[in-house]
Amino acid sequence: MTQTTKYIGRFAPSPSGPLHFGSLIAALGSYLQAKSNQGRWIVRMEDLDPPREMPGAADDILRTLEAYGFEWDGGIMYQSQRHDAYQSQIDQWLAQGDAYYCQCSRKAIKEAGGFYPGTCRNLNQQPKDSAVRLKVDKPITLFDDQLHGQIALPTAVAGEDFIIRRRDGLFAYNLAVVLDDIEQGITEVVRGADLIEPTGRQIGLYQQLGHAPVSYLHLPLAVTENGNKLSKQNHAPGIDKNNPRPALVAALQFLGLMPPAELAELTVEDILLWGVEHWQLNKLPKTTAITLAF
């Protein structure tokens, strides 16, 4: 990011359930990083996978963010309204020979060693009952993270031709997130460390699109005592909309800050303002996970 580039960050939850403490960490970290850089903070709803979504969850997430004092800039982008843009890019790559149809099952890939070996790359498969894969000729095996420094990615994963549209017709996360970040002018992605591995594929997509990639900052994950990350799939409890201050202060502490005891008595807006004023990357724990005693 150059000095003349305006910082634009984002928080992009999926509406598969209520916001939990892990979601709050991602929202807070991205918000503090954006606002401490005098930038914009955007909220995007990643509603790509209807079978996994919960009715009413998108509105509940927005109301929860409001209850915690978060104010986003501009309107909300919904990925469910962006299908034409995703398909247009896929059609272009298919026409150019940069993508292809693939009918390989998960079972077949597992039997081949667990990594897709390019079976359908040159078979000229038909679109019926097929996924679409992007050819990866220049795999990304290294990238720089704002917190963790240089990160090396597994060669076998980095070199896979990966899916950009599933066999059921749903668009893949990697494709959608990169096209949306470009569309919204995002300059830095702040998110949980569980998304470190897909970063290489996303940087590769930027290169394929002839666009400079964003910066990345992967925050530590909140995990339970048995090592499972807090997630909607693991039935992590939603954060309290009626009493947001304790969770907000706890999230500041999780991110390496030391809020004074009296901060818990202030409004959520004042708590966030304190966080912006005291936010420093060098205070972030340089780890990918932190265990919570839940």
C-alpha positions as CSV (number, residue, x, y, z in Angstrom):
1,M,0.0,0.0,0.0
2,T,1.5,3.3,-1.0
3,Q,1.1,6.5,0.9
4,T,-1.4,7.8,-1.6
5,T,-3.6,4.7,-1.3
6,K,-6.5,5.0,1.1
7,Y,-6.8,2.0,3.5
8,I,-9.9,-0.1,3.0
9,G,-10.5,-3.1,5.2
10,R,-13.4,-5.4,5.7
11,F,-15.2,-7.9,7.8
12,A,-16.9,-10.7,5.9
13,P,-18.9,-13.1,8.0
14,S,-21.0,-16.0,6.6
15,P,-24.6,-16.1,7.8
16,S,-24.5,-19.7,9.0
17,G,-25.3,-18.7,12.6
18,P,-24.9,-15.9,15.2
19,L,-21.6,-14.1,15.8
20,H,-19.5,-15.9,18.4
21,F,-16.4,-14.7,20.3
22,G,-14.1,-15.9,17.5
23,S,-16.1,-13.8,15.0
24,L,-15.9,-10.8,17.4
25,I,-12.1,-11.1,17.4
26,A,-12.0,-11.0,13.6
27,A,-14.4,-8.1,13.4
28,L,-12.6,-6.1,16.1
29,G,-9.1,-6.8,14.7
30,S,-10.1,-5.7,11.2
31,Y,-12.0,-2.7,12.6
32,L,-9.1,-1.5,14.7
33,Q,-6.6,-2.0,11.9
34,A,-8.7,0.0,9.5
35,K,-9.6,2.9,11.8
36,S,-6.0,3.2,13.2
37,N,-4.9,3.7,9.6
38,Q,-7.6,6.4,9.1
39,G,-9.3,4.0,6.6
40,R,-12.7,2.7,5.7
41,W,-14.2,-0.5,7.2
42,I,-16.6,-2.4,5.1
43,V,-19.0,-5.3,6.0
44,R,-19.7,-7.9,3.3
45,M,-22.0,-10.9,3.8
46,E,-20.5,-14.1,2.4
47,D,-23.8,-15.9,1.7
48,L,-22.3,-18.3,-1.0
49,D,-23.6,-21.5,0.5
50,P,-27.3,-21.6,1.1
51,P,-27.5,-25.1,2.5
52,R,-25.2,-24.0,5.4
53,E,-27.0,-20.7,6.0
54,M,-29.4,-20.0,8.9
55,P,-32.6,-18.1,8.1
56,G,-32.3,-14.6,9.6
57,A,-28.6,-14.9,10.5
58,A,-27.5,-12.1,8.2
59,D,-29.7,-9.6,9.8
60,D,-28.9,-10.9,13.3
61,I,-25.1,-10.5,12.5
62,L,-25.7,-6.9,11.5
63,R,-27.8,-6.1,14.6
64,T,-25.0,-7.7,16.8
65,L,-22.4,-5.5,15.2
66,E,-24.5,-2.5,15.9
67,A,-25.0,-3.5,19.5
68,Y,-21.2,-3.7,19.9
69,G,-20.7,-0.2,18.5
70,F,-19.3,-1.1,15.1
71,E,-20.2,1.4,12.3
72,W,-19.4,0.2,8.8
73,D,-18.8,2.5,5.8
74,G,-21.1,2.2,2.8
75,G,-23.7,-0.4,2.1
76,I,-23.5,-4.2,2.6
77,M,-22.4,-6.3,-0.3
78,Y,-24.1,-9.7,-0.5
79,Q,-22.2,-12.4,-2.4
80,S,-25.6,-14.0,-3.4
81,Q,-26.1,-10.9,-5.6
82,R,-22.7,-11.3,-7.3
83,H,-23.3,-14.6,-9.2
84,D,-23.2,-12.9,-12.6
85,A,-19.7,-11.5,-11.9
86,Y,-18.4,-14.8,-10.8
87,Q,-19.8,-16.7,-13.7
88,S,-18.6,-14.1,-16.2
89,Q,-15.0,-14.5,-15.0
90,I,-15.3,-18.3,-15.1
91,D,-16.6,-18.2,-18.7
92,Q,-13.7,-16.0,-19.7
93,W,-11.1,-18.4,-18.2
94,L,-12.9,-21.4,-19.8
95,A,-12.8,-19.7,-23.2
96,Q,-9.1,-18.9,-22.8
97,G,-8.2,-22.4,-21.7
98,D,-7.2,-21.2,-18.2
99,A,-9.9,-23.3,-16.6
100,Y,-11.6,-26.7,-17.3
101,Y,-14.4,-29.0,-16.3
102,C,-13.6,-31.8,-13.9
103,Q,-15.7,-34.8,-12.8
104,C,-13.3,-36.3,-10.3
105,S,-15.0,-37.2,-7.0
106,R,-13.5,-36.6,-3.5
107,K,-13.1,-40.4,-3.2
108,A,-11.0,-40.5,-6.4
109,I,-8.8,-37.7,-5.2
110,K,-8.3,-39.3,-1.9
111,E,-7.3,-42.6,-3.6
112,A,-4.8,-40.6,-5.7
113,G,-3.0,-39.5,-2.6
114,G,-5.2,-36.7,-1.2
115,F,-4.2,-34.0,-3.7
116,Y,-5.8,-33.4,-7.1
117,P,-3.3,-34.7,-9.7
118,G,-4.7,-32.8,-12.7
119,T,-6.6,-35.8,-14.0
120,C,-9.1,-33.8,-16.1
121,R,-6.8,-31.0,-17.2
122,N,-6.5,-32.1,-20.8
123,L,-9.6,-34.3,-21.2
124,N,-12.0,-31.6,-22.5
125,Q,-14.8,-32.7,-20.2
126,Q,-18.4,-31.5,-20.7
127,P,-20.0,-29.2,-18.2
128,K,-22.8,-31.6,-17.1
129,D,-22.2,-32.8,-13.5
130,S,-18.8,-31.1,-13.5
131,A,-16.9,-28.8,-11.3
132,V,-14.7,-26.1,-12.8
133,R,-11.0,-25.9,-11.9
134,L,-8.5,-23.2,-12.5
135,K,-5.1,-24.2,-13.9
136,V,-2.3,-23.4,-11.5
137,D,0.9,-23.0,-13.5
138,K,2.7,-20.7,-11.1
139,P,1.9,-21.9,-7.6
140,I,2.4,-19.5,-4.6
141,T,4.4,-21.2,-1.9
142,L,5.5,-18.1,0.0
143,F,3.8,-14.9,1.1
144,D,4.3,-12.2,3.7
145,D,2.0,-11.8,6.6
146,Q,1.8,-8.5,8.6
147,L,2.0,-10.5,11.9
148,H,3.8,-13.8,11.2
149,G,6.3,-12.6,8.6
150,Q,7.1,-14.9,5.7
151,I,4.8,-18.0,5.5
152,A,5.7,-21.1,3.6
153,L,2.7,-23.1,2.2
154,P,2.8,-26.9,1.4
155,T,3.9,-27.4,-2.2
156,A,1.3,-30.1,-2.8
157,V,-1.5,-27.8,-1.9
158,A,-0.1,-24.8,-3.6
159,G,0.3,-26.6,-6.9
160,E,-3.2,-28.1,-7.2
161,D,-5.6,-26.9,-9.9
162,F,-8.3,-25.8,-7.5
163,I,-12.1,-25.6,-7.8
164,I,-13.7,-22.2,-8.6
165,R,-17.2,-23.6,-9.1
166,R,-18.5,-26.7,-7.4
167,R,-20.4,-29.6,-9.1
168,D,-23.6,-28.4,-7.5
169,G,-23.2,-25.0,-9.2
170,L,-22.2,-23.0,-6.1
171,F,-19.2,-20.7,-6.5
172,A,-16.0,-21.3,-4.6
173,Y,-14.9,-19.1,-1.7
174,N,-11.5,-18.4,-3.1
175,L,-12.9,-17.0,-6.4
176,A,-15.6,-15.0,-4.8
177,V,-13.5,-13.4,-2.1
178,V,-10.8,-12.2,-4.5
179,L,-13.3,-10.8,-7.1
180,D,-15.2,-9.0,-4.3
181,D,-12.1,-7.6,-2.7
182,I,-11.0,-6.2,-6.0
183,E,-14.5,-4.8,-6.7
184,Q,-14.6,-3.1,-3.3
185,G,-11.0,-1.8,-3.4
186,I,-9.8,-3.7,-0.3
187,T,-6.2,-2.9,0.5
188,E,-5.7,-5.3,3.4
189,V,-7.4,-8.5,4.6
190,V,-7.5,-9.0,8.4
191,R,-8.9,-12.4,9.3
192,G,-8.4,-15.6,11.4
193,A,-5.3,-17.8,11.0
194,D,-7.5,-20.7,9.8
195,L,-7.4,-19.0,6.4
196,I,-3.6,-18.9,6.1
197,E,-3.5,-21.9,3.7
198,P,-6.0,-20.5,1.1
199,T,-4.1,-17.3,0.9
200,G,-1.6,-18.7,-1.6
201,R,-4.5,-19.6,-4.0
202,Q,-6.0,-16.1,-3.5
203,I,-2.7,-14.4,-4.3
204,G,-2.5,-16.7,-7.4
205,L,-5.9,-15.5,-8.4
206,Y,-4.8,-11.9,-8.2
207,Q,-1.9,-12.7,-10.5
208,Q,-4.2,-14.5,-12.9
209,L,-6.4,-11.4,-13.0
210,G,-3.4,-9.1,-13.5
211,H,-4.1,-7.3,-10.2
212,A,-1.8,-6.5,-7.3
213,P,-2.7,-8.6,-4.3
214,V,-3.8,-7.1,-1.0
215,S,-1.8,-7.2,2.2
216,Y,-2.7,-10.0,4.7
217,L,-2.8,-10.1,8.5
218,H,-3.9,-13.3,10.1
219,L,-5.1,-13.0,13.7
220,P,-4.8,-15.8,16.3
221,L,-7.7,-18.1,16.6
222,A,-9.7,-18.6,19.7
223,V,-9.8,-22.4,20.4
224,T,-11.3,-24.6,23.1
225,E,-9.3,-26.6,25.5
226,N,-9.6,-29.6,23.2
227,G,-8.0,-27.6,20.4
228,N,-11.2,-26.9,18.3
229,K,-11.6,-23.4,17.0
230,L,-14.7,-21.5,18.0
231,S,-17.0,-21.8,15.0
232,K,-20.7,-22.0,14.1
233,Q,-20.1,-25.6,13.0
234,N,-18.8,-26.5,16.4
235,H,-21.8,-24.8,18.0
236,A,-19.9,-21.9,19.6
237,P,-22.3,-19.8,21.7
238,G,-23.4,-16.5,20.2
239,I,-22.1,-13.3,21.9
240,D,-24.6,-11.3,24.1
241,K,-26.2,-8.4,22.3
242,N,-27.8,-7.2,25.5
243,N,-24.5,-6.9,27.5
244,P,-21.7,-6.4,24.9
245,R,-19.1,-4.6,27.0
246,P,-17.5,-7.7,28.8
247,A,-17.0,-9.6,25.5
248,L,-15.7,-6.5,23.8
249,V,-13.1,-5.9,26.6
250,A,-12.2,-9.6,26.5
251,A,-11.6,-9.4,22.8
252,L,-9.3,-6.4,23.3
253,Q,-7.3,-8.4,25.8
254,F,-7.2,-11.4,23.4
255,L,-5.6,-9.1,20.8
256,G,-2.8,-8.2,23.2
257,L,-4.1,-4.9,24.6
258,M,-4.4,-4.1,28.3
259,P,-7.6,-2.2,28.8
260,P,-8.0,-0.6,32.3
261,A,-10.7,-1.9,34.6
262,E,-12.8,1.2,34.3
263,L,-13.1,0.7,30.5
264,A,-15.8,-1.9,31.1
265,E,-18.0,0.8,32.5
266,L,-17.9,3.0,29.4
267,T,-20.1,2.8,26.3
268,V,-19.2,0.4,23.5
269,E,-18.3,3.4,21.3
270,D,-15.8,4.6,23.9
271,I,-14.4,1.1,24.3
272,L,-13.8,0.9,20.5
273,L,-12.3,4.4,20.5
274,W,-9.9,3.4,23.3
275,G,-9.0,0.3,21.2
276,V,-8.3,2.4,18.1
277,E,-6.1,4.8,20.1
278,H,-4.0,2.0,21.6
279,W,-3.9,-0.4,18.7
280,Q,-0.4,-1.7,17.8
281,L,0.5,-4.6,15.6
282,N,3.6,-5.4,17.8
283,K,1.3,-6.1,20.7
284,L,-0.6,-8.9,18.8
285,P,0.3,-12.4,20.0
286,K,2.5,-14.0,17.3
287,T,0.7,-17.3,17.5
288,T,-2.0,-18.9,15.3
289,A,-4.2,-20.0,18.2
290,I,-5.0,-19.1,21.8
291,T,-6.9,-21.5,24.1
292,L,-9.9,-20.2,26.0
293,A,-11.2,-21.8,29.1
294,F,-14.8,-22.3,28.1
